[in-house]
Amino acid sequence: MRTDFFARLDREPEPPKIEIPRMSRTRLALFGGTSAFYLAIVVAVLASTWLVALDWKLMLFRPYEQWPEQHAFLDYFVVLGQRGPTAVMVAAWLGWRSWRQHTLRPLLALGAALLLLNATVGAVKIGLGRLGPHYATQIGSAELFAGGDIFPSGHTANAVVTWGILAYLATTPRARRYLSALSAVVSLGVGLTTVYLGTHWLSDVLLGWAAGLLILLALPWCEPLIGRAEAWILGMRDQWSARRTSAPSLPVASGGPRPAVFPQRGTDASPADDPAREPVATVGTTTRPAPGSATGPAASTRTTTHDRSRAHPRSERTPVTPSGTRRPPHSRPLTGG
């Protein structure tokens, strides 16, 4: 019995049709508004406006010193924004969903979202090169282009995308509402926790929220590519399964017939191949001159060949029965008396 991931796809009936989100007008309007907010945060930090001053006020306030009793709990809570642990947890859940719904779309949608997250957030981090609060060098400065990788907040953007993908893939309106509220609470909490711990500026968190939301809003544009990727993976699976189940070659028994080996001309050529040699008749495994062939010294010097491929399996040599009479050569004839 097959135990691979696709076994249920072959055993269960087809599931009901799953509705795939489309880029509606509402979603397009939200995408445009979020993009404008994203650009406004970047411009405010580049221009060192009031937002940068607010960043410094919160940093000098040091929330982790004001409420130290929350530090231990929030150290564990912020893990919900780390890419490795959250990706493993969500991928396990979406893998079960793929098995139940007979489709690879949940896992492929998660992969596409994480790929977009790494490409967009990583590019802005490296391009702006902002230093974090613990590494700041000048009070009131935006700390840009200094070799850092803190802007936007990767923890915040990852929390928005990883937990928001559950709401995006929900199949009922009720589940979508609950999962949207859960992902919003987790992403807001993770972002504010990074500010409490002093690992991010507030503007980093704001830009991280916008970056993660843009990826979720843009996912419907990736749905055709996700569908083609699913069809290609399943096609490769079918080809591999057909190759595995093809009939294997039958093994040859140890005592069964083997292909005949014909010697080449000039080495041990057979009489049929050499017209200068006389035909011989094969009896058993010993070759004898055919009737009517010439005899003499030339014929007696020929070597008898044995067909080793037809030898008896129990012995290397085939016993030869002696010919002629068994009577002694000079025995006296019997006479009646």
Secondary structure as UniProt FT lines:
FT   TURN            5..6
FT   HELIX           7..11
FT   HELIX           25..46
FT   TURN            47..48
FT   HELIX           50..61
FT   HELIX           63..66
FT   HELIX           68..70
FT   HELIX           71..77
FT   HELIX           78..81
FT   HELIX           83..101
FT   HELIX           105..128
FT   HELIX           133..135
FT   TURN            139..140
FT   HELIX           154..168
FT   HELIX           173..197
FT   HELIX           202..218
FT   HELIX           219..222
FT   HELIX           223..244
FT   TURN            254..255
FT   TURN            265..267
FT   TURN            271..273
FT   TURN            275..276
FT   STRAND          280..283
FT   TURN            284..285
FT   STRAND          286..289
FT   TURN            291..292
FT   HELIX           297..300
FT   HELIX           308..310
FT   TURN            313..314
FT   TURN            329..330
//
